[in-house]
């Protein structure tokens, strides 16, 4: 599913807050919502994740056809894609170190391969998964999977296509991930449960 933002219908009012917010360095993200709340940057509000407009990247929602629930968010470009989803995590924990071996084992169980490398946010998984093309021929899908621990959340991201194969030559994809904002919420949630994603109120569906 894709979506486009509707045109702004209202202008700011005089009652809008003018309190200055300390700007954050976009290269140091992804960010917790508390770090950017009120900074004036327009972002697509998807509930647990907020994404600003990023040049040459199309924002898409991955929807489960049976339940109709949004399960992940994707930024797509001409040379690849970035898929990401936020999960509940313990405070001051390292959920990524716990789930990374499980992801690697699952890849191997399904006939693929997974090796570790050190990247911008720590240890990543470089994966090769056998797939079947629409025409029935066999192929291998490369991906690069990483996890970023935040304040009671973990953001899991998968790079597909060229950014998975050539990470040193496609740093603009990592810069796009660094602009994502996670809104954890205050409610108690089991560790590892996906944070809910929703279609923005000011968006319309595009088939």
C-alpha positions in Angstrom: 0.0 0.0 0.0 1.2 3.5 -0.8 -0.2 6.8 0.5 0.2 10.5 -0.3 -0.1 13.3 2.1 -3.1 15.7 1.6 -2.5 19.4 1.2 -2.5 21.4 4.4 -6.0 22.7 5.1 -5.2 25.2 7.8 -2.6 27.8 8.6 -0.9 28.1 12.0 -2.8 30.2 14.5 -1.5 32.9 16.8 -2.0 30.5 19.8 0.7 28.1 18.4 3.7 27.7 20.7 6.7 29.7 19.8 9.0 28.1 22.4 12.4 27.4 20.9 13.5 23.8 20.7 17.1 22.8 20.6 17.7 21.3 17.2 19.1 17.8 16.9 21.8 16.6 14.6 19.9 14.5 11.9 23.0 12.3 11.5 22.7 11.0 15.1 19.3 9.4 14.9 17.0 7.6 14.9 15.4 9.7 17.6 13.0 9.2 20.4 9.9 11.4 20.1 10.9 13.3 23.3 14.0 14.6 21.5 12.1 16.2 18.6 8.6 17.0 19.9 7.8 20.6 18.9 10.8 21.1 16.6 8.5 22.3 13.7 9.6 19.6 11.2 6.7 18.1 9.2 6.6 14.3 9.5 4.2 11.6 8.4 2.7 10.5 11.7 2.3 6.7 11.6 1.7 6.2 15.3 4.8 4.5 16.6 7.1 5.9 13.9 7.2 9.4 12.3 9.0 10.0 9.0 9.9 13.3 7.4 9.8 13.7 3.6 13.1 12.3 2.3 14.3 13.1 -1.2 14.0 10.4 -3.8 12.3 8.0 -1.3 8.7 6.9 -1.5 7.0 6.1 1.7 4.9 2.8 1.7 3.0 0.8 4.3 3.3 -3.0 4.4 -0.2 -4.3 5.3 -1.1 -7.8 6.4 -3.8 -8.8 3.9 -5.7 -11.1 6.3 -5.9 -8.8 9.3 -5.6 -5.4 7.5 -3.1 -4.3 10.1 0.0 -2.3 9.1 3.0 -4.4 10.0 5.9 -2.3 8.8 7.0 0.9 7.0 9.1 1.0 3.8 11.1 3.7 2.1 11.6 2.7 -1.6 14.0 4.2 -4.1 15.4 3.4 -7.5 18.3 1.3 -6.2 16.7 -0.4 -3.2 14.5 -0.1 -0.2 14.5 0.3 3.6 11.9 -1.5 5.7 11.6 -0.8 9.4 9.4 -1.5 12.5 9.6 -0.5 16.1 9.3 -2.9 19.1 8.8 -2.6 22.8 12.0 -3.1 24.7 13.1 -3.0 28.4 14.5 0.3 29.8 18.3 0.4 29.4 18.2 -3.0 27.7 19.8 -4.4 24.6 17.0 -6.2 22.8 19.0 -6.3 19.5 21.7 -8.5 21.1 19.0 -10.9 22.2 17.0 -11.2 19.0 19.9 -11.0 16.5 20.9 -14.7 17.0 17.3 -15.7 16.6 17.0 -13.9 13.3 20.2 -15.5 12.0 19.0 -19.0 13.1 15.7 -18.4 11.3 17.5 -17.4 8.1 19.5 -20.6 8.2 16.5 -22.7 9.0 14.8 -21.4 5.9 17.7 -22.2 3.7 19.5 -18.9 3.8 22.8 -17.5 5.2 23.5 -14.8 7.7 26.9 -13.4 8.7 27.7 -10.5 11.1 29.4 -7.2 10.2 30.1 -4.0 12.2 28.2 -1.0 10.9 27.1 2.5 11.8 24.9 1.3 14.7 26.9 -1.7 15.8 26.6 -5.4 14.8 24.5 -6.1 11.7 23.4 -9.2 9.9 24.2 -9.6 6.2 21.8 -12.2 4.8 21.2 -14.1 1.6 17.8 -15.8 1.2 16.7 -18.1 -1.6 13.5 -16.8 -3.3 11.3 -17.7 -6.2 10.7 -15.0 -8.8 7.1 -14.4 -10.2 8.1 -16.4 -13.3 9.1 -19.4 -11.2 12.8 -19.1 -11.5 15.1 -19.2 -8.5 17.0 -16.2 -7.1 18.8 -15.0 -4.0 17.5 -11.9 -2.1 20.2 -10.0 -0.3 19.4 -8.0 2.8 21.2 -6.2 5.6 19.4 -6.3 9.0 20.2 -4.2 12.0 18.6 -3.2 15.3 18.9 0.2 17.1 18.1 0.3 20.9 16.3 3.3 22.1 14.4 4.4 25.2 12.2 1.3 25.9 12.1 0.6 22.2 14.1 -1.1 19.5 14.0 -0.1 15.8 14.6 -3.0 13.5 15.6 -2.1 9.9 16.2 -4.1 6.8 18.1 -2.7 3.8 17.2 -4.4 0.5 18.9 -4.1 -2.9 22.0 -2.1 -3.5 22.2 -0.7 0.1 22.4 -4.3 1.3 25.2 -5.2 -1.1 27.2 -2.0 -1.1 26.7 -0.3 2.3 29.9 1.8 2.0 28.7 3.2 -1.3 25.1 4.0 -0.3 25.4 5.9 3.0 22.4 8.1 2.0 20.2 5.1 2.9 21.6 5.1 6.4 21.1 8.8 6.6 17.4 8.3 5.7 17.1 5.8 8.6 18.7 8.3 10.9 15.8 10.7 10.4 13.2 8.3 11.6 11.5 9.1 15.0 10.1 6.5 17.3 7.1 7.2 19.6 7.0 4.5 22.3 4.0 5.6 24.3 3.7 5.2 28.1 1.6 2.1 28.3 3.1 -1.2 29.5 3.8 -3.7 26.7 5.5 -7.1 26.5 9.1 -7.0 25.5 9.4 -7.7 21.7 5.8 -6.7 20.9 5.6 -4.6 17.7 4.6 -1.0 18.4 1.3 -0.2 16.5 1.6 1.5 13.1 -1.3 3.3 11.5 -2.2 5.3 8.4 -2.0 9.0 9.0 -5.2 10.9 9.5 -4.3 13.4 6.7 -3.4 10.7 4.2 -5.5 9.0 1.5 -5.0 5.6 0.1 -3.5 5.1 -3.4 -4.0 1.9 -5.3 
